[in-house]
Amino acid sequence: MAAEVADRNNALSEDLRARLFYLSEFVGYQTRKALKGQGGVASLIEVNTAVMRGLTGQGGGE
């Protein structure tokens, strides 16, 4: 995902691309920590739940 949103030819707005890139980096970092046993998975579950809600129109965001 990070590579696609970093592509300047991506049709998404620059702000949304930046947010998605950050989200991708955050998820990758948290995943690596969890796999090493250095962190839990609560934040990953929270991100997945938020994405699912957003995709189904239940996000309640901006």
Summary of the structure (lengths in Angstrom):
residues: 62
radius of gyration: 13.3
end to end distance: 22.2
largest distance: 37.7
contacts: 125
relative contact order: 0.10
helix: 66%
strand: 0%
